[in-house]
Amino acid sequence: MAEKRDYYEVLGVSKTASKDEIKKAYRKLAMQYHPDRNQGNKEAEEKFKEICEAYEVLSDDQKRQRYDQFGHAGNNFGPGGFDFGRDFSHGQDFDLQDIFGAFFGGGGFSDFFGGGQRHSHDPNGPQRGNDLRFDLEIDFEEALFGSTRMVDLNINGECPTCHGTGSDRGSSRETCKQCGGRGYVVAGGGIFQIRQTCPVCHGEGSIIRNPCKSCRGTGQVKKPCHISLRIPRGVETGSRLRLAGKGESGLRGGPAGDLHVVLHVRESDLFERQDDDLICRIFVSPVTAALGGDIEVPTPDGNARLKLPAGTTNGKVLRLRGKGMPRLNGGVGDLHVQIIFEVPDHLSAKQKSLLEQFAETCSDANFPQKKKQDSEAASFFKRRDALREQNEKA
């Protein structure tokens, strides 16, 4: 008989793991190796048993203490080695949906993966409506200054004919005889009993003999909906706006779901955004950059005059504090102004003559960066020639 593995190793946790960490590890592994997801896989079934056994011990303070002190001998589970009668599968049904629901906060497997199936402990009781997602593209200026938009949607709302019951006038829903109103049936036997959605009522717990002709028994019909949406200043692509109660209507008096609007901001032709800062590229003539002077810079608040120092180099960045993008939590970013030289694409004869006269008066002292670059190039070529000479002699 193979030696039992350490329970902490089975769950992949440390010996100092908290109860929450142990529970989280168990649920993750139980979902992975549950027989319902690995039908016919004996190895997965054995691993599932091993996982359940480890959790049985480590989730109980007294059993865990005895295990830490005496190892596997510290807990006697009788001839079978492990008692399945506590919280697992012996004499009970083991519901994979319950594991997903507990692990993902009550939403269930299908809700987590976007299936939209409603989950309720009472299938005949009120059911909350589904949440909806709507992707909205907005201009850069709307993200910068905020705006109000009207969103037109077709949303499932309560059927006005049957008032959400799904039954025709004069009739009502009947309890499903297949599942007895529970919404699920139990399949399998022996150690594992699997709870599955009832194939007759599809989890509703009841059936409709005479469905409503307007909604065909769903209790909902598509309705045009006009929603006013306030877009705050400072939003960015991926920002989500939640409108409580603006999703699909609930069933049988249940509350409506929420509408989640995901924003996508178009790029600006003038500004480039980096987080809460803006970048604006300003084109100036080399003469202005050389002599210095005032230039006009566009900002979200309008044009601003910026003092350009004499000898400004191409690509230099100047910062205007508080002229950037508003922050959602308060405050404003900065505007970074990058200076770009623009060379004339056409010169008159007089302009060309003046530039030639200017060039004759210039020396290396007027262009220190070029002088530095020429010196570095000369040094590089000197080292290159020395290496070539050395290689030829070798």
ZATORFI-497877 format. One line per 4 residues: number of its first residue (from 1); for each residue x, y, z of C-alpha. Coordinates in nm, 4 decimals. Example, Ala and Ser with C-alpha at 12.3 -4.5 7.8 and 13.67 -1.06 7.14 Angstrom:
BEGIN
1 = 1.2300:-0.4500:0.7800  1.3670:-0.1060:0.7140
//
This chain:
BEGIN
1 = 0.0000:0.0000:0.0000  0.1407:0.3391:-0.0992  0.2434:0.5691:0.1821  0.0081:0.8589:0.2457
5 = 0.1265:1.1986:0.1362  0.1558:1.4855:0.3803  -0.1795:1.6661:0.4031  -0.0183:2.0088:0.3681
9 = 0.1573:1.8865:0.0539  -0.1718:1.7520:-0.0835  -0.3382:2.0933:-0.0550  -0.0231:2.2815:-0.1540
13 = -0.0110:2.4986:0.1595  0.2463:2.5608:0.4291  0.2230:2.4207:0.7815  0.1485:2.7727:0.9086
17 = -0.1360:2.8316:0.6619  -0.4503:2.9940:0.7996  -0.7929:2.8304:0.7830  -0.8919:3.0656:0.5001
21 = -0.5820:2.9703:0.3005  -0.6578:2.6012:0.3547  -1.0201:2.6457:0.2506  -0.9215:2.8416:-0.0619
25 = -0.6678:2.5760:-0.1644  -0.9223:2.2975:-0.1070  -1.1924:2.4629:-0.3164  -0.9535:2.5239:-0.6049
29 = -0.8340:2.1622:-0.6083  -1.1838:2.0214:-0.5528  -1.3064:2.2040:-0.8611  -1.0121:2.0755:-1.0632
33 = -1.0446:1.7073:-0.9688  -1.4185:1.6742:-0.9041  -1.5516:1.3514:-1.0676  -1.8218:1.5434:-1.2503
37 = -1.5498:1.7244:-1.4459  -1.3335:1.4127:-1.4871  -1.5800:1.1380:-1.5701  -1.4141:0.7990:-1.6012
41 = -1.0793:0.9313:-1.4747  -0.9835:0.7044:-1.1839  -0.6686:0.9045:-1.1092  -0.8693:1.2244:-1.0686
45 = -1.1174:1.0394:-0.8451  -0.8365:0.9192:-0.6173  -0.6872:1.2672:-0.6013  -1.0280:1.4077:-0.5123
49 = -1.0578:1.1618:-0.2251  -0.7085:1.2546:-0.1081  -0.7928:1.6273:-0.1219  -1.1139:1.5750:0.0756
53 = -0.9301:1.3685:0.3363  -0.6630:1.6333:0.3808  -0.9220:1.9080:0.4158  -1.1252:1.6985:0.6629
57 = -0.8273:1.7010:0.8980  -0.6704:2.0425:0.8409  -1.0002:2.2317:0.8567  -1.0718:2.0973:1.2055
61 = -0.8599:2.2588:1.4785  -0.8471:1.9512:1.7030  -0.7730:1.7056:1.4221  -0.5116:1.9405:1.2791
65 = -0.3417:1.9657:1.6197  -0.3312:1.5863:1.6533  -0.2005:1.5535:1.2961  0.0742:1.8108:1.3562
69 = 0.1791:1.6200:1.6679  0.1389:1.2548:1.5648  0.1079:1.2597:1.1859  -0.1409:1.0292:1.0118
73 = -0.1632:0.8102:1.3216  -0.3119:1.0975:1.5167  -0.6551:1.0679:1.3533  -0.8283:0.7318:1.3223
77 = -1.0980:0.7258:1.0583  -1.1902:0.3616:1.0956  -1.1485:0.0726:0.8500  -1.2032:0.2873:0.5418
81 = -0.9268:0.5292:0.6354  -1.1438:0.8390:0.5855  -1.4899:0.9383:0.6992  -1.6887:1.0672:0.4002
85 = -1.9936:1.1227:0.6178  -1.8967:1.4631:0.7592  -1.9281:1.7313:0.4922  -1.8692:1.5484:0.1688
89 = -2.0414:1.2748:-0.0266  -2.1490:0.9731:0.1791  -2.5265:0.9805:0.2030  -2.5386:1.3346:0.0658
93 = -2.5253:1.5011:-0.2747  -2.2063:1.6858:-0.3602  -2.2810:1.9979:-0.5658  -2.0088:2.1360:-0.7899
97 = -2.2141:2.4554:-0.8240  -2.1878:2.5085:-0.4455  -1.8072:2.4997:-0.4627  -1.8041:2.7574:-0.7423
101 = -2.0624:2.9671:-0.5644  -1.8674:2.9741:-0.2391  -1.5363:3.0320:-0.4123  -1.6532:3.3145:-0.6386
105 = -1.8710:3.4929:-0.3866  -2.2108:3.3381:-0.4493  -2.2278:3.4093:-0.8213  -2.1898:3.0482:-0.9277
109 = -2.0000:2.8892:-1.2141  -2.2128:3.0193:-1.5000  -2.2356:3.3735:-1.3625  -1.8588:3.3943:-1.3194
113 = -1.7960:3.2917:-1.6786  -2.0681:3.5165:-1.8188  -2.3361:3.2524:-1.8715  -2.6029:3.4750:-1.7236
117 = -2.7892:3.1905:-1.5479  -2.9663:3.3111:-1.2366  -2.8820:3.1278:-0.9170  -3.1122:3.1232:-0.6168
121 = -3.1690:2.8954:-0.3216  -3.5427:2.9203:-0.3966  -3.5992:2.8589:-0.7681  -3.9600:2.9724:-0.7385
125 = -3.8812:3.2904:-0.5453  -3.7792:3.6373:-0.6666  -3.4728:3.6374:-0.8905  -3.2366:3.9289:-0.9458
129 = -3.1981:4.0432:-1.3035  -2.8770:3.9959:-1.5003  -2.6069:4.2622:-1.5039  -2.5372:4.4101:-1.8461
133 = -2.2244:4.5528:-2.0080  -2.2268:4.8350:-2.2621  -1.9126:4.9636:-2.4372  -1.9216:5.3369:-2.5103
137 = -1.6710:5.5289:-2.7224  -1.6216:5.8935:-2.6226  -1.4127:6.1840:-2.7502  -1.0934:6.2901:-2.5754
141 = -1.2570:6.6223:-2.4877  -1.5350:6.4395:-2.3000  -1.2773:6.2629:-2.0849  -1.1005:6.5950:-2.0263
145 = -1.3999:6.8130:-1.9398  -1.6712:6.5576:-1.8569  -2.0032:6.5271:-2.0373  -2.3537:6.3884:-2.0308
149 = -2.4500:6.1238:-2.2858  -2.7784:5.9580:-2.3705  -2.7468:5.5822:-2.4137  -3.0166:5.3980:-2.6091
153 = -3.0500:5.0276:-2.5298  -3.2930:4.7425:-2.5777  -3.3110:4.5707:-2.2393  -3.5172:4.2765:-2.1175
157 = -3.7903:4.4259:-1.9004  -4.0910:4.2826:-1.7219  -4.3615:4.1639:-1.9592  -4.6597:4.4002:-1.9193
161 = -4.9064:4.1227:-2.0110  -4.8148:3.8611:-1.7497  -4.6265:4.0983:-1.5152  -4.3206:3.8747:-1.5202
165 = -4.4912:3.5450:-1.4299  -4.4556:3.3960:-1.7787  -4.8057:3.2441:-1.7562  -5.1037:3.3299:-1.9690
169 = -5.4020:3.4984:-1.8087  -5.6053:3.2651:-1.5925  -5.3210:3.0181:-1.5408  -5.0212:2.9946:-1.3116
173 = -4.6912:2.8108:-1.2802  -4.7032:2.4516:-1.1571  -4.4499:2.2782:-0.9363  -4.2211:2.0556:-1.1406
177 = -4.2962:1.6900:-1.0637  -3.9545:1.5742:-1.1801  -3.7606:1.7624:-0.9098  -4.0387:1.8422:-0.6650
181 = -3.9819:2.2149:-0.7002  -3.6156:2.2044:-0.6003  -3.4801:2.2876:-0.9469  -3.2290:2.0023:-0.9401
185 = -3.2140:1.6260:-0.9437  -2.9607:1.3935:-0.7825  -2.7767:1.1499:-1.0093  -2.5296:0.8728:-0.9365
189 = -2.4861:0.6569:-0.6309  -2.2331:0.5077:-0.3964  -1.9703:0.7475:-0.2710  -2.0485:1.0297:-0.5122
193 = -2.3929:1.1694:-0.5768  -2.4004:1.4590:-0.8189  -2.6638:1.7315:-0.8104  -2.7646:1.8425:-1.1590
197 = -3.0050:2.0970:-1.3011  -3.3483:1.9482:-1.3553  -3.3861:1.8632:-1.7279  -3.7623:1.9316:-1.7220
201 = -3.7868:2.2741:-1.5564  -3.4237:2.3753:-1.6290  -3.3626:2.4794:-1.2694  -3.6775:2.6897:-1.2296
205 = -3.8516:2.4447:-0.9950  -4.1784:2.5006:-1.1782  -4.3194:2.4726:-1.5278  -4.5637:2.6771:-1.7326
209 = -4.8491:2.4850:-1.8933  -4.9952:2.7887:-2.0705  -4.7171:3.0363:-2.1488  -4.7856:3.4032:-2.2012
213 = -4.8241:3.4795:-2.5727  -4.6442:3.8138:-2.5436  -4.3227:3.6864:-2.3877  -4.3542:3.3128:-2.4714
217 = -4.3199:3.2193:-2.1069  -3.9963:3.4045:-2.0313  -4.1643:3.6786:-1.8258  -3.9589:3.9404:-2.0104
221 = -3.9749:4.1352:-2.3349  -3.7274:4.3667:-2.5052  -3.7942:4.7300:-2.4251  -3.6228:5.0432:-2.5563
225 = -3.4497:5.2247:-2.2747  -3.3046:5.5761:-2.2766  -3.0455:5.6279:-2.0036  -2.8738:5.9547:-1.9153
229 = -2.5083:5.8892:-1.8353  -2.2843:6.1378:-1.6577  -1.9190:6.0994:-1.7601  -1.6854:6.2480:-1.4960
233 = -1.3668:6.4371:-1.5782  -1.0499:6.2296:-1.5939  -1.1869:5.8951:-1.7134  -0.9691:5.6826:-1.9400
237 = -1.0045:5.3805:-2.1637  -1.1171:5.0909:-1.9464  -1.2944:5.3079:-1.6877  -1.6229:5.1523:-1.5753
241 = -1.9365:5.3364:-1.4731  -2.1892:5.1322:-1.2752  -2.5557:5.2258:-1.2950  -2.7361:5.0372:-1.0185
245 = -3.0720:4.8899:-1.1157  -3.0380:4.9756:-1.4866  -2.9730:4.6197:-1.6028  -3.2256:4.3503:-1.6864
249 = -3.5392:4.3370:-1.4758  -3.5718:4.0637:-1.2174  -3.8164:3.7747:-1.2239  -4.1122:3.7299:-0.9928
253 = -4.0576:4.0614:-0.8203  -3.6804:4.0337:-0.7949  -3.4609:4.3469:-0.8197  -3.3147:4.4593:-1.1505
257 = -2.9495:4.4000:-1.2290  -2.6883:4.6701:-1.2862  -2.5590:4.8280:-1.6056  -2.1806:4.8492:-1.6389
261 = -2.0644:5.1017:-1.8982  -1.7053:5.0480:-2.0173  -1.5507:5.3609:-2.1693  -1.3153:5.3812:-2.4667
265 = -1.1539:5.7225:-2.5189  -1.0575:5.8327:-2.8701  -0.7098:5.9779:-2.9148  -0.6615:6.3533:-2.9438
269 = -0.5015:6.5208:-3.2454  -0.3454:6.7842:-3.0202  -0.2533:6.6164:-2.6930  -0.0983:6.2834:-2.6014
273 = -0.2003:6.1394:-2.2674  0.0305:5.9613:-2.0238  -0.1662:5.8751:-1.7097  -0.2665:6.2165:-1.5696
277 = -0.0123:6.4161:-1.7709  -0.0517:6.5586:-2.1202  0.2143:6.6048:-2.3871  0.1914:6.8751:-2.6540
281 = 0.4480:6.9176:-2.9309  0.5086:7.2796:-3.0372  0.6832:7.3606:-3.3650  0.9127:7.6648:-3.3663
285 = 1.1716:7.8010:-3.6067  1.5398:7.7430:-3.5212  1.5783:8.1216:-3.5141  1.3191:8.1562:-3.2351
289 = 1.4849:7.8734:-3.0429  1.8265:8.0364:-3.0831  1.7198:8.3889:-2.9865  1.4542:8.2933:-2.7335
293 = 1.1214:8.4672:-2.6898  0.7556:8.4153:-2.6067  0.5558:8.1417:-2.7790  0.1889:8.0439:-2.7522
297 = 0.1087:7.6995:-2.6152  -0.2409:7.5387:-2.6285  -0.3616:7.4096:-2.2907  -0.6976:7.2668:-2.1783
301 = -0.7749:7.6133:-2.0365  -0.6842:7.7964:-2.3589  -0.3628:7.9362:-2.5100  -0.0868:8.0247:-2.2660
305 = 0.2310:8.2268:-2.3278  0.5519:8.0431:-2.2545  0.8951:8.2054:-2.2213  1.1380:8.0168:-2.4443
309 = 1.4999:8.0557:-2.3219  1.7687:8.1541:-2.5741  1.9580:7.8527:-2.7065  1.6684:7.6082:-2.6605
313 = 1.7642:7.2749:-2.8145  1.5480:7.0635:-3.0424  1.3329:6.8194:-2.8399  1.3632:7.0099:-2.5105
317 = 1.0632:6.9573:-2.2797  0.9176:7.2346:-2.0645  0.6564:7.1672:-1.7957  0.3433:7.3629:-1.7116
321 = 0.2190:7.2474:-1.3712  -0.1519:7.1851:-1.3237  -0.2361:7.2075:-1.6935  -0.2773:6.8346:-1.7575
325 = -0.5564:6.5809:-1.7121  -0.7964:6.5993:-1.4166  -0.7689:6.3111:-1.1711  -1.0818:6.1225:-1.0710
329 = -0.9857:6.1468:-0.7046  -0.8981:6.5170:-0.7254  -0.6110:6.7247:-0.8535  -0.4745:6.7833:-1.2026
333 = -0.1692:6.6486:-1.3844  0.0924:6.8522:-1.5733  0.1332:6.9586:-1.9352  0.4698:6.8748:-2.0931
337 = 0.5581:7.0978:-2.3889  0.8126:6.9487:-2.6284  0.9922:7.1935:-2.8599  1.0350:7.0721:-3.2181
341 = 1.2349:7.2649:-3.4779  1.0626:7.3230:-3.8083  1.2922:7.3933:-4.1046  1.1473:7.6070:-4.3863
345 = 1.0523:7.3945:-4.6861  1.1028:7.6905:-4.9216  1.3455:7.9839:-4.9152  1.3416:8.3021:-5.1191
349 = 1.6674:8.4249:-5.2760  1.7049:8.6918:-5.0097  1.6459:8.4446:-4.7235  1.8969:8.2025:-4.8723
353 = 2.1569:8.4818:-4.9067  2.1068:8.5895:-4.5446  2.1447:8.2328:-4.4204  2.4657:8.1904:-4.6178
357 = 2.6035:8.5088:-4.4594  2.5019:8.3785:-4.1178  2.6744:8.0450:-4.1822  2.9997:8.2241:-4.2722
361 = 3.0053:8.3938:-3.9329  2.9494:8.0718:-3.7357  3.2222:7.8578:-3.5785  3.2376:7.5402:-3.3713
365 = 3.1827:7.7505:-3.0611  2.8290:7.8189:-3.1802  2.7493:7.4452:-3.1984  2.8935:7.2706:-2.8891
369 = 2.6914:6.9514:-2.9357  2.8188:6.9056:-3.2912  3.1724:6.9755:-3.1727  3.1344:6.7077:-2.9047
373 = 2.9972:6.4590:-3.1550  3.2846:6.5218:-3.3982  3.5347:6.4632:-3.1167  3.3679:6.1340:-3.0189
377 = 3.3680:6.0191:-3.3820  3.7390:6.0996:-3.4189  3.8164:5.9028:-3.1025  3.6176:5.6054:-3.2308
381 = 3.7969:5.5977:-3.5658  4.1351:5.6264:-3.3899  4.0628:5.3166:-3.1791  3.9318:5.1359:-3.4868
385 = 4.2520:5.2044:-3.6861  4.4704:5.0936:-3.3941  4.2860:4.7603:-3.3715  4.3101:4.7045:-3.7460
389 = 4.6870:4.7649:-3.7361  4.7227:4.5286:-3.4381  4.5242:4.2547:-3.6182  4.7356:4.2865:-3.9301
393 = 5.0573:4.2353:-3.7302  4.9229:3.9349:-3.5425
//
